[in-house]
């Protein structure tokens, strides 16, 4: 922890910020979609879904289905996805583990994602990243959108200062809702609509964090 005994937190989005699981997620979902005779999805489709709630993704992926059919198919996709990622993992952004190790010596690290229960855990378990993170939260666990979950994590960890790192507009909007600063992971899948602090590689985050937490 930092020398001033302040409780500083860095909260992370997962997809497009810490890893890229899109290839394996597409593989797993297409197995289920094929089983039901539905249209396959592409990696580009999947990357367009990243950052949205599970309900929003289901509507985008299966727009013409009844609520009941959509729910059944999408729930099966999500269950199988977690099984698949626990076996396959994802692609970590270069320098991730070294960066997390460095950051965790000074700050509390957390993950907040709009995903189902088990998805963050698959990242932590497959890639042995659990030792770097103090807390996680997801839409699947609380039923709350990301801004609410960010606020929840900040409050229950009693952070005196915190910021959120993410790659898409929804991440910035969620940080705004929670009332904490946002750092744009510009190497990820999306853009944001105003100028904010940004990193072009995860390895730039330690220096960025020092700057963020030194701000008055």
Buried (B, 14 or more C-beta within 10 A) or exposed (E): EEEEEEBBBBBBBBBBBBBBBBEBBBEBBBBBBEEEEBEEBEEEBBBBBBBBBBBBBBBEBBEEBEEEEBBBBBBBBBBBBBEBBBEBBBEBBEBBBEBBEBBBEBBBBBBBBBBBEBBBBBBBBBBEBEEBBBBBBBBBBEEBBBBBBBBBBBEEBEBEBBBBBBBBBBBBBBBBBBEBBBBBBBBBBBEBEEEBBBBEBBBBBBEBBEEBBEEE
